[in-house]
Amino acid sequence: MAEIKANEVYTTAETEKLLKVSNSTVKRMLKSGLLRANKIGKQYRIMGHEILRLLSPELDKKATDAYQTIKQSTREKVKGW
């Protein structure tokens, strides 16, 4: 399986291959909101972070919590500057 990079942008065809599902399944996930994407013209673009969130919600939550902790810590440090 190819590595999914969080900051990479994927097409629906690439997402199908990564998730090993059909085109109609990806479209259903997009319509139901299970998979979030941006529509550029007539095509969808999906962030790697969204694919990772779909595959492993626990890992995504840990990464988001760590990011928020660092963000808050940085805000506190630069507050008095």
N, C-alpha and C positions, 0 to 999 in steps of 0.2 A: 504494500500500500504506500502511496506517495505521502510525503509529509505535508500536513496542512499548516500553513503559516498564518498566524492570527492577523497580520496586517496586509495580507495579500487579497486581491480582489479576484473573485471567480465568476465565471459565467454559469448558466444553468447546466450546460453540457459538461463542464468540468465538475460541477457539484454532483451530477448524476454519477460520474465515474468514481468520484471520491467516496460517495455514500453507497455505491453499487445498487442504485434504485433506478426506476424508469423515469422518463420525462414527465409522464402524467403524475407520478408520485411527487416529484419536485414541485410541480405546479400546484398540487393539492396542499402541500406544506406551505407554499407561499400564500395561497389564498386563505388558508386557515390561520395564518399568523404564527405557525410553528417555526417557520424559518423566515427571518426578516431580510429584506433586500431593498435596494434602490432601483427604480426603473429609469433607465437611460434610453430615451426614445421609445422603442418598442421592446427593448431587451432588459432583463434583470441583471443586476450585479450584486453578488453576495460576498460579504466580507468573510474571511477565514475564521474570524472570531465567532461569527454566527454558526458556522458549521461545527466548530469545536464546542460551542455551547449546547448544540443539539446532541452531540455525541457524548459529552461528559458534563452534565450540569454541575456536579459537585466540584470538579476541577475549575470550572468557570467561576463558581462562587468564591472559591479560595483565592483565585487570581484577582477577582474584583475587590474582595475584602482587603487583600494586601495592597493593591493600588490605592484604595481609599485611605488606608492607614498612612501610607507614605505621603499622599496628597495633603492630608490634614496636618501631618507633622511638618511638612514644608511650609504650609500656610502659617503655622504658629511661629516658625523660625523667622520668616521674612516679614511678619506683621509689624515689627518695630523698626524696620529699615527706613 
